[in-house]
Amino acid sequence: MKAIEVVAAVVEDGDRYLVTRRQAGTHLAGLWEFPGGKVQPTETHEAALVREMDEELAVEAVVESLLLSTSHSYPEKSVTLHFYRCRLQGPPVPQQGQEMQWVARADLAALEFPAADADLINLLTRG
């Protein structure tokens, strides 16, 4: 089974979190996620997250602290996710046609996220 390492940005604005929707034609299309992506072999987590935020949302991310690391196995791949608290230097602007929204903490559980995000959603919605 293919193993993938992924980093994702947990960006909070007041009591809201930045989420994007996975595009048609991608693994888990249509589900909401915290923006980020795969870590390349020569990248640190921080470098990968800064690169992904620039590519996906044309914004500079300041990576702060690791919030949660978790693993999940899908039928076609195994994913290890590292969720980092991040601040943005400017407004995020979707670059790949993906939907983006700010979601209140209380509304996160109502959105459909990948199974790998379940521990993070539980952590964030506990307050």
C-alpha positions in Angstrom: 0.0 0.0 0.0 1.3 3.4 -0.9 2.2 5.6 2.1 1.8 9.4 1.9 2.9 12.1 4.3 0.7 15.2 4.3 0.8 18.6 6.1 -2.3 20.8 6.6 -2.8 24.3 7.9 -5.2 25.0 10.7 -5.9 28.7 10.3 -8.2 30.3 12.9 -9.9 33.7 12.7 -11.8 34.4 15.8 -14.0 31.3 16.2 -13.8 30.3 12.5 -11.5 28.0 10.6 -10.4 28.1 6.9 -11.4 25.1 4.9 -11.4 24.2 1.2 -13.2 21.6 -0.8 -11.4 18.8 -2.7 -11.9 19.2 -6.4 -13.6 16.8 -8.8 -11.2 14.2 -10.1 -9.1 14.0 -7.0 -9.0 11.4 -4.2 -11.9 12.1 -1.8 -13.4 14.7 -4.2 -16.1 16.9 -2.8 -15.0 16.6 0.8 -13.9 19.5 2.9 -10.3 19.7 4.2 -7.8 21.9 5.9 -5.6 23.3 3.1 -2.2 21.7 2.5 -0.7 18.8 0.7 1.9 16.2 0.2 5.4 16.6 1.7 8.1 16.1 -1.0 11.0 13.9 -0.2 13.5 16.7 0.4 11.1 19.1 2.2 10.6 19.8 5.9 7.0 20.0 7.1 7.2 23.8 7.4 8.6 24.2 3.8 5.9 21.9 2.4 3.1 23.8 4.1 4.5 27.2 3.0 4.7 25.9 -0.6 1.3 24.4 -0.6 -0.4 27.5 0.8 1.3 29.6 -1.8 0.3 27.2 -4.6 -3.3 26.7 -3.5 -4.3 30.0 -1.9 -1.6 32.5 -3.1 -0.9 33.5 0.5 2.2 33.4 2.7 1.7 31.1 5.7 3.6 31.4 9.0 3.8 27.9 10.5 3.4 28.0 14.2 3.0 24.8 16.2 2.1 21.2 15.5 -1.5 20.6 16.7 -2.0 17.0 15.9 -0.4 14.1 13.9 -2.6 11.1 12.9 -2.6 8.3 10.4 -5.4 6.7 8.5 -5.5 3.8 6.0 -7.8 4.1 2.9 -8.2 1.1 0.6 -5.8 2.6 -1.9 -3.3 4.4 0.3 -2.1 5.1 3.9 -1.9 8.7 4.9 0.0 10.3 7.8 -1.3 13.8 8.4 0.4 16.6 10.4 -1.9 19.5 11.3 -0.1 22.8 12.1 -1.5 26.0 13.5 -0.7 28.7 11.0 -1.2 32.4 10.5 -1.7 34.0 7.1 0.1 37.1 5.8 -2.8 38.4 3.8 -6.1 37.1 2.4 -6.3 33.6 0.9 -7.4 33.5 -2.7 -8.1 30.1 -4.2 -5.8 29.4 -7.2 -7.1 26.1 -8.5 -10.9 26.7 -8.7 -11.5 25.1 -5.3 -14.3 26.3 -3.0 -13.0 28.0 0.2 -14.9 29.1 3.3 -14.5 30.2 6.9 -16.5 27.9 9.1 -17.5 28.4 12.7 -16.1 25.9 15.2 -19.6 24.8 16.1 -20.3 24.1 12.4 -17.2 22.0 11.6 -18.8 18.7 12.5 -21.7 19.4 10.1 -19.3 19.4 7.1 -18.1 16.2 5.4 -14.4 15.8 5.9 -12.1 12.8 5.0 -12.1 10.1 7.7 -8.4 11.0 8.3 -9.5 14.4 9.7 -11.9 12.9 12.3 -9.4 13.3 15.3 -8.8 16.9 14.4 -12.5 17.8 14.0 -13.1 16.2 17.5 -10.2 18.2 19.0 -11.3 21.5 17.5 -15.0 21.1 18.3 -14.3 20.3 22.0 -13.2 23.9 22.3 
